[in-house]
Structures are given as C-alpha cells and as structure tokens.
Amino acid sequence: MFLATRPSRQAIERFIKESQGLPLSYDQAGLARSSPVDYDLDETLVTIGHGEVAFERAKAALAAWKHFDFNWVEVSPPGASIEPGSVVAVLVRHLGFWSLSGCRVLYGLGDRALGPTFGFAYGTLVNHVEQGEEIFEVFLRPGTLEVVYRIRAASRPRALLARVGYPIARILQARFRKDSGQAMRAAVDESDL
C-alpha cells in the first residue's frame, strides 16, 4: 500500500489487524532457502562483532528487531514477536511517499539458547508491495569466532508502482541490506555501554 503521508498509529494498528488472516503473496514458505529462477536472490553477510558475548548480544538484537532500527524503515507493532505466525507491518519512507506492507514470520533458524546460529524468516502477505521471503540470521563463525549477520532474500515486485519503479526498488533493497547491517553492528556495540 502506497501512501502520500505517514499513516497514523491507529491506521497502522488497523492494517496489522486486517493483515492477520491474509495469505502469503507466493505459493510456499521456504522460498528464501532455495534459489527460485523467477525471483531476485540477494544475500549479504556482515561481520558485526567477535566472540560469545557479542553473539549473545546479536541474538538479542535480532529478536528485538534492531535490524530495522534506522530512520527510513520501521516495524510495527513495537516489540513484535518473532515466533512463527506473528504478523508485522513494515513502514518505509522513500522518495517523498510512504509504503505500508504486511509480513508474517514463517519459521525460525537455530536455537537462541543453544547452537551457533539463530534467526527467522518472514514472508510477504498479499498487501505487500513486493512478493517474497527474507531470512534474518546471526551466526558464530567457527574458528574465528566472528559474529556474522546474514540477510538472504528472494523477491520480485508485486504492486504496479513497484514493477514500474523496479530499478529504484532494487536500489532501496540494497540500501536496506546495508543499513540493516549497520544497525545490527550498532546494536551489538551499544551493548558495551
């Protein structure tokens, strides 16, 4: 949904409520784990820290949606669960207008308490401007103990304006991945304070 002005908090809450029963905008969960030929596949890996303590901070940051903690993208409701079935609204400010899109958390990756990886994936609902799935994951690289944040997305434009503005949409997606990595690095660093 594209909007000329920022939607009110009540409008966003109503959007989330109306999104609860909507289906995914694509056929089957797990799209981002595969390499679908008719979708753009993007993957970004960013080192955000080092060692077990940084890994624990990264897991907490991911569970708190800190990877969306920058000035042109927001996730609602604040403090949303990352449990499968949770529905969120992604609000994006770009090029003088706003978009509001629905997503559902589909599956988790790893175990927050145990193991070298933790994350989740969400998929776009039929009211999203794009179509696809995105994985957000942190892992501890064996041997080096680097903490790495990974985004893997399979997407294609769904809304007419997204299809017409496809080159701009691709630039915004790349900007999101870059800013998201910086937000995760800052979230892990801020934990030192």
C-alpha positions as CSV (number, residue, x, y, z in Angstrom):
1,M,0.0,0.0,0.0
2,F,1.5,3.3,-1.1
3,L,0.6,6.5,0.9
4,A,1.1,10.2,0.3
5,T,1.6,10.8,4.1
6,R,2.8,8.9,7.1
7,P,-0.1,6.7,8.4
8,S,-1.3,7.3,12.0
9,R,-0.5,4.8,14.7
10,Q,-4.2,3.8,14.6
11,A,-4.1,3.3,10.9
12,I,-1.0,1.0,11.3
13,E,-2.7,-1.0,14.1
14,R,-5.8,-1.4,11.9
15,F,-3.6,-2.5,9.0
16,I,-1.9,-5.2,11.2
17,K,-5.3,-6.4,12.4
18,E,-6.6,-6.6,8.8
19,S,-3.5,-8.4,7.8
20,Q,-3.8,-11.3,10.3
21,G,-5.8,-13.5,8.1
22,L,-4.2,-12.7,4.8
23,P,-2.3,-15.4,2.8
24,L,1.2,-15.2,1.6
25,S,1.7,-13.5,-1.7
26,Y,3.6,-16.5,-3.0
27,D,3.0,-20.3,-3.1
28,Q,5.1,-21.8,-0.4
29,A,7.2,-20.9,2.7
30,G,10.9,-21.6,2.3
31,L,11.4,-19.6,-0.8
32,A,14.5,-17.8,0.5
33,R,16.1,-21.1,1.3
34,S,16.0,-22.1,-2.3
35,S,17.2,-20.3,-5.5
36,P,14.0,-19.6,-7.4
37,V,14.7,-18.6,-11.0
38,D,11.9,-16.1,-11.3
39,Y,12.9,-14.1,-8.2
40,D,15.8,-11.8,-7.4
41,L,18.0,-13.5,-4.9
42,D,20.1,-11.3,-2.7
43,E,22.4,-12.3,0.2
44,T,24.5,-10.0,2.4
45,L,26.9,-11.1,5.1
46,V,28.2,-8.5,7.6
47,T,30.7,-9.1,10.5
48,I,29.1,-7.3,13.5
49,G,31.2,-8.5,16.4
50,H,33.6,-11.1,17.8
51,G,33.2,-13.8,20.5
52,E,30.4,-15.4,22.5
53,V,29.3,-12.2,24.3
54,A,28.9,-10.4,21.0
55,F,26.9,-13.4,19.7
56,E,24.5,-13.3,22.6
57,R,24.1,-9.5,22.0
58,A,23.4,-10.1,18.3
59,K,20.8,-12.8,19.1
60,A,19.0,-10.4,21.5
61,A,19.2,-7.6,18.9
62,L,17.7,-9.7,16.2
63,A,14.9,-10.9,18.5
64,A,14.2,-7.2,19.2
65,W,14.0,-6.2,15.5
66,K,17.1,-4.0,15.9
67,H,18.0,-4.8,12.3
68,F,15.2,-2.4,11.4
69,D,16.4,0.3,13.7
70,F,17.2,3.1,11.3
71,N,15.4,6.3,10.1
72,W,13.5,5.3,7.0
73,V,12.1,1.9,7.9
74,E,10.0,0.8,10.9
75,V,8.4,-2.4,12.0
76,S,5.1,-2.4,13.9
77,P,4.0,-3.3,16.4
78,P,7.0,-2.3,18.5
79,G,8.4,-5.4,20.3
80,A,6.7,-7.8,17.9
81,S,7.3,-11.5,18.5
82,I,9.5,-13.4,16.1
83,E,7.5,-16.5,16.7
84,P,6.1,-18.2,13.6
85,G,2.6,-16.8,12.8
86,S,3.4,-13.3,14.1
87,V,2.2,-10.5,11.7
88,V,4.1,-7.2,11.3
89,A,3.7,-4.1,9.3
90,V,6.8,-2.7,7.6
91,L,6.6,1.1,7.1
92,V,9.0,2.6,4.6
93,R,9.6,6.2,3.7
94,H,11.1,6.7,0.3
95,L,11.1,9.3,-2.5
96,G,8.6,11.6,-0.8
97,F,6.0,9.0,0.0
98,W,5.3,6.0,2.3
99,S,4.6,2.3,1.8
100,L,3.0,0.0,4.4
101,S,3.3,-3.7,3.8
102,G,2.3,-6.8,5.7
103,C,4.6,-9.7,6.6
104,R,4.2,-13.0,8.6
105,V,7.0,-14.7,10.5
106,L,7.2,-18.1,8.9
107,Y,10.0,-20.1,10.6
108,G,12.9,-19.9,12.9
109,L,16.6,-20.8,12.4
110,G,18.7,-22.4,15.0
111,D,18.1,-22.1,18.7
112,R,18.5,-18.8,20.7
113,A,19.7,-20.7,23.7
114,L,22.0,-23.2,22.0
115,G,24.0,-23.6,18.9
116,P,26.0,-21.4,16.5
117,T,23.1,-19.9,14.6
118,F,19.8,-18.0,15.3
119,G,17.3,-16.2,13.2
120,F,14.0,-16.2,11.5
121,A,12.3,-15.6,8.2
122,Y,9.3,-13.7,7.2
123,G,7.2,-13.8,4.1
124,T,5.2,-11.1,2.3
125,L,1.4,-11.1,2.5
126,V,-0.8,-10.1,-0.4
127,N,-0.9,-6.5,0.9
128,H,2.9,-6.1,0.5
129,V,4.3,-4.1,-2.4
130,E,6.9,-6.9,-3.0
131,Q,6.5,-10.6,-3.2
132,G,8.9,-13.0,-1.5
133,E,10.7,-14.0,1.6
134,E,13.5,-12.8,3.7
135,I,15.8,-14.6,6.2
136,F,17.5,-12.6,9.0
137,E,20.2,-14.7,10.8
138,V,23.2,-14.3,13.1
139,F,25.8,-16.9,13.4
140,L,29.1,-17.6,15.1
141,R,31.8,-18.5,12.6
142,P,33.8,-21.5,13.8
143,G,37.5,-21.0,14.3
144,T,37.5,-17.2,14.1
145,L,34.5,-16.6,16.4
146,E,33.3,-13.8,14.2
147,V,29.7,-12.9,14.7
148,V,28.1,-12.6,11.3
149,Y,24.7,-11.1,10.4
150,R,23.1,-12.5,7.2
151,I,20.2,-11.4,5.1
152,R,19.0,-13.6,2.3
153,A,16.0,-12.5,0.3
154,A,14.1,-13.9,-2.7
155,S,11.8,-11.1,-4.1
156,R,10.1,-9.6,-7.0
157,P,7.8,-6.6,-7.4
158,R,4.1,-7.2,-6.8
159,A,2.4,-3.8,-6.8
160,L,2.2,-1.9,-10.1
161,L,4.2,1.0,-8.8
162,A,6.9,-1.4,-7.6
163,R,7.0,-3.1,-11.0
164,V,7.2,0.3,-12.8
165,G,9.9,1.5,-10.4
166,Y,11.8,-1.8,-10.4
167,P,15.3,-0.2,-10.7
168,I,14.5,2.1,-7.8
169,A,13.1,-0.8,-5.8
170,R,16.4,-2.7,-6.3
171,I,18.4,0.3,-5.1
172,L,16.2,0.6,-2.0
173,Q,16.6,-3.1,-1.3
174,A,20.4,-2.8,-1.4
175,R,20.2,0.3,0.8
176,F,18.1,-1.7,3.3
177,R,20.6,-4.5,3.5
178,K,23.5,-2.0,4.1
179,D,21.6,0.0,6.7
180,S,20.3,-3.2,8.4
181,G,23.9,-4.5,8.7
182,Q,25.0,-1.1,10.2
183,A,22.0,-1.2,12.6
184,M,23.0,-4.7,13.8
185,R,26.6,-3.7,14.3
186,A,25.5,-0.6,16.3
187,A,23.1,-2.8,18.4
188,V,26.0,-5.1,19.3
189,D,28.4,-2.2,20.0
190,E,25.8,-0.3,22.1
191,S,25.5,-3.2,24.4
192,D,29.0,-2.3,25.7
193,L,27.6,0.9,27.3
